[in-house]
């Protein structure tokens, strides 16, 4: 008889990236399109915490969170530097971000979903790689047949692009220089996921020394 763990697993460390990763990944959802406050995971406790209010009417047009057991470290930073032809870019030190498109109205975060990566944004934020994987909900009735970012209507990509270029701006503060260097397809997205899993394993190995 197996014993059940008597507490909730940490969404970053206690859940795997997905048995079929990088083709199909687990995604921990922090915020949904109806949220007027941006939530993010507290890395120590695994609980959601309030990060900041959304700016004006700016809202995330998709489910948004991260892939468990991923980390944006040296491998991600080096890969971004190579792709953007720059000398030095670091990973942002967070789990790999993912936005998940679905026709279903999911009303709250703090949930796990299975997602199929179809592309991503290569984002550089103050010298740090901050990739955003674009995915569709696994077996979604409408979006589930999409296998490439090129299957997305341009308006969806533009909404996501606008959000990620502006969501860190706050009224009365100097806007941050966030750059989307390119939009990549599913093959590149899978490579980014693989490198972020590698970075996570490196991170954990260092902590165990």
C-alpha positions as CSV (number, residue, x, y, z in Angstrom):
1,X,0.0,0.0,0.0
2,X,1.5,3.3,-1.1
3,X,1.5,6.3,1.2
4,X,0.1,9.6,-0.1
5,X,2.1,12.7,0.5
6,X,0.3,14.6,3.3
7,X,0.9,18.0,1.8
8,X,0.7,19.8,-1.5
9,X,3.7,19.5,-3.8
10,X,5.7,22.6,-4.5
11,X,4.6,23.7,-8.0
12,X,8.2,24.4,-9.2
13,X,10.2,21.6,-7.5
14,X,7.6,19.0,-6.7
15,X,5.9,18.6,-10.1
16,X,7.8,17.2,-13.1
17,X,8.0,19.0,-16.5
18,X,5.9,16.3,-18.2
19,X,6.5,12.7,-19.2
20,X,6.4,13.7,-22.8
21,X,8.4,17.0,-22.5
22,X,9.3,18.9,-24.5
23,X,6.5,17.9,-26.9
24,X,3.8,18.0,-24.2
25,X,4.6,19.8,-20.9
26,X,3.0,20.4,-17.5
27,X,2.2,24.1,-17.0
28,X,1.5,25.6,-13.6
29,X,-0.9,28.5,-14.2
30,X,-0.4,31.6,-12.1
31,X,-2.8,34.1,-13.7
32,X,-5.8,33.9,-16.1
33,X,-7.2,36.6,-18.4
34,X,-9.8,37.8,-15.9
35,X,-7.2,38.6,-13.2
36,X,-6.8,42.3,-12.5
37,X,-3.8,41.6,-10.3
38,X,-0.6,39.8,-11.4
39,X,0.1,36.8,-9.2
40,X,3.4,34.9,-9.2
41,X,4.8,31.9,-7.3
42,X,6.6,32.5,-4.1
43,X,9.8,30.4,-4.7
44,X,10.3,29.5,-1.1
45,X,6.8,28.4,-0.1
46,X,5.2,27.5,-3.4
47,X,2.2,29.7,-2.7
48,X,0.9,32.3,-5.1
49,X,1.5,35.9,-4.0
50,X,0.5,39.3,-5.4
51,X,3.2,40.7,-7.6
52,X,1.6,43.9,-8.8
53,X,-1.7,45.2,-10.2
54,X,-2.1,45.1,-13.9
55,X,-1.5,48.4,-15.6
56,X,-4.7,50.1,-16.6
57,X,-6.7,47.8,-18.9
58,X,-3.7,45.6,-19.7
59,X,-4.5,42.0,-19.1
60,X,-2.9,38.7,-20.1
61,X,-4.8,37.3,-23.1
62,X,-4.0,33.7,-22.2
63,X,-3.3,31.4,-19.2
64,X,0.1,32.3,-17.9
65,X,2.5,30.5,-15.7
66,X,5.6,28.4,-15.9
67,X,6.9,24.9,-16.7
68,X,7.9,23.0,-13.5
69,X,11.5,21.9,-12.9
70,X,12.8,24.4,-15.4
71,X,15.2,27.3,-14.8
72,X,16.6,30.1,-17.0
73,X,20.3,30.0,-16.3
74,X,23.5,29.9,-18.2
75,X,22.3,27.5,-21.0
76,X,19.3,29.7,-21.7
77,X,21.4,32.9,-21.6
78,X,24.1,31.5,-23.9
79,X,21.5,30.2,-26.3
80,X,19.7,33.6,-26.4
81,X,23.1,35.4,-26.9
82,X,23.9,33.0,-29.8
83,X,20.5,33.6,-31.5
84,X,20.6,37.4,-31.0
85,X,24.4,37.7,-31.9
86,X,25.2,39.3,-28.6
87,X,28.2,38.8,-26.4
88,X,26.7,38.3,-23.0
89,X,23.1,37.5,-21.9
90,X,22.2,35.9,-18.7
91,X,19.1,33.8,-17.9
92,X,16.6,35.7,-15.7
93,X,16.9,33.2,-12.8
94,X,13.2,32.1,-12.9
95,X,11.4,29.1,-14.2
96,X,10.6,29.1,-17.9
97,X,7.4,31.1,-18.6
98,X,4.6,29.7,-20.7
99,X,1.3,31.1,-22.0
100,X,-1.4,28.6,-22.9
101,X,-4.2,29.3,-25.4
102,X,-7.6,27.7,-24.8
103,X,-11.2,28.2,-25.8
104,X,-12.3,27.3,-22.3
105,X,-12.9,29.9,-19.6
106,X,-10.6,28.9,-16.8
107,X,-11.5,31.2,-14.0
108,X,-8.5,31.0,-11.6
109,X,-4.9,30.1,-11.3
110,X,-3.0,27.8,-9.0
111,X,-3.8,24.8,-11.3
112,X,-1.8,22.4,-13.5
113,X,-2.6,21.9,-17.2
114,X,-1.0,19.9,-20.0
115,X,0.1,22.1,-22.8
116,X,1.6,21.6,-26.3
117,X,4.3,24.1,-27.2
118,X,3.9,25.7,-30.6
119,X,6.4,28.5,-30.5
120,X,7.6,31.4,-28.3
121,X,8.9,34.9,-27.9
122,X,12.6,35.5,-27.5
123,X,12.6,38.3,-25.0
124,X,15.6,40.3,-23.7
125,X,14.9,42.3,-20.5
126,X,17.8,44.5,-19.3
127,X,20.4,42.0,-20.5
128,X,18.5,38.9,-19.4
129,X,16.8,36.2,-21.4
130,X,13.1,36.0,-20.5
131,X,11.6,33.6,-23.1
132,X,7.9,33.1,-23.2
133,X,6.7,29.8,-24.6
134,X,3.5,29.9,-26.6
135,X,1.4,26.7,-26.2
136,X,-2.1,25.4,-26.6
137,X,-4.1,23.4,-24.1
138,X,-3.7,19.7,-24.8
139,X,-6.7,18.3,-26.7
140,X,-8.4,21.7,-26.7
141,X,-11.5,21.5,-28.9
142,X,-10.6,24.7,-30.9
143,X,-6.8,25.3,-30.5
144,X,-5.7,21.7,-29.9
145,X,-5.1,21.1,-33.6
146,X,-2.6,23.9,-33.8
147,X,1.0,22.6,-34.1
148,X,2.8,25.8,-35.1
149,X,2.8,29.4,-34.0
150,X,2.0,30.1,-37.7
151,X,-1.4,28.5,-37.1
152,X,-2.3,31.4,-34.8
153,X,-4.2,34.3,-36.2
154,X,-1.9,37.4,-36.2
155,X,-4.1,39.2,-33.8
156,X,-3.5,36.6,-31.1
157,X,0.3,37.0,-31.5
158,X,0.0,40.8,-31.5
159,X,-2.1,40.7,-28.2
160,X,0.5,38.5,-26.6
161,X,3.4,40.7,-27.9
162,X,1.7,43.9,-26.6
163,X,1.2,42.3,-23.2
164,X,4.8,41.2,-22.8
165,X,6.2,44.5,-24.0
166,X,4.1,46.5,-21.5
167,X,3.0,44.4,-18.5
168,X,6.0,45.4,-16.3
169,X,5.3,49.1,-16.8
170,X,3.7,50.8,-13.8
171,X,2.1,54.3,-13.8
172,X,4.5,57.0,-12.6
173,X,7.7,54.9,-13.1
174,X,10.2,54.8,-15.9
175,X,9.3,52.1,-18.4
176,X,11.6,49.1,-18.7
177,X,13.3,48.4,-22.0
178,X,11.9,45.0,-23.0
179,X,12.7,43.7,-26.4
180,X,11.2,40.8,-28.4
181,X,14.0,39.9,-30.8
182,X,11.9,37.3,-32.6
183,X,9.0,35.0,-32.6
184,X,10.1,31.3,-33.0
185,X,8.4,28.1,-34.0
186,X,7.7,24.9,-32.2
187,X,11.2,23.3,-32.9
188,X,12.9,26.3,-31.3
189,X,10.4,26.2,-28.4
190,X,11.3,22.6,-27.7
191,X,15.0,23.4,-27.7
192,X,14.4,26.3,-25.2
193,X,12.5,23.9,-23.0
194,X,15.2,21.3,-23.1
195,X,17.9,23.9,-22.2
196,X,15.7,25.2,-19.3
197,X,15.4,21.6,-17.9
198,X,19.2,21.3,-18.2
199,X,19.6,24.6,-16.3
200,X,17.3,23.3,-13.6
201,X,19.2,20.1,-13.1
202,X,22.4,22.2,-12.9
203,X,20.8,24.4,-10.3
204,X,19.7,21.5,-8.2
205,X,23.1,19.8,-8.5
206,X,24.8,22.9,-7.2
207,X,22.5,23.2,-4.2
208,X,23.2,19.6,-3.2
209,X,26.9,20.1,-3.0
